[in-house]
């Protein structure tokens, strides 16, 4: 791993490459990542800024924003690919179950709720990730004009399967698709992430350490947060799809409402939901 004190400019000839950006989170770090994305776009890369903070939208935060773009493109040009990967996509976007016939469901998926007697294995979670990588590869082959670049903020707080998606995407397609990853993490956490990034000759890893200002702590109107949590909770209780979609938003508002008792209840429910689906990490 090479260590630098400034974020390098994007160059398609440097791919594949992983850049671990160690800096305080905040507006300055986000601006740096967005600038890297824009710079890559100017050089004809397919470049994305992704906020991967698990607390914002749950397990698939960040990756869901990218996959929404993939679905938009393929929905117009190759809808059969969306159908082929409907199972994986419906895990990321539960609302798809309302409008799409989901392929390749198991009995644990399709059986009545009171007859489901087992949790999914963790292997299923990993297969979902590999299916999403296959879909990404097909999208890139059909729609991308250049290499793939991802500038990921809050990567140290990303869901375990989002982290696996990007590291496995790099391992499987990094060279073929000219992938560059910029992964922003808080200071002091870089050593645990360098191993995950698979530093080797085929995927060099750079460590960038920057002194950036952190944003001041956010303040929230606790009554407004509690009122919004009440509103989300009413919808979340409507059924399984609403529950899966809204759990992260509900917990986010409860964390800022001061309602510790209800927060613990809904975190326990979320623990049970993720445990059932095999999302153990």
Helices and strands as residue ranges (DSSP letters): E 2-4, G 12-14, E 17-22, H 27-42, E 46-51, H 54-57, H 63-77, H 79-84, H 86-92, G 94-98, H 107-110, G 113-115, H 122-143, E 148-153, G 155-157, H 160-173, E 180-185, H 190-196, E 204-209, H 222-236, H 240-255, H 260-276
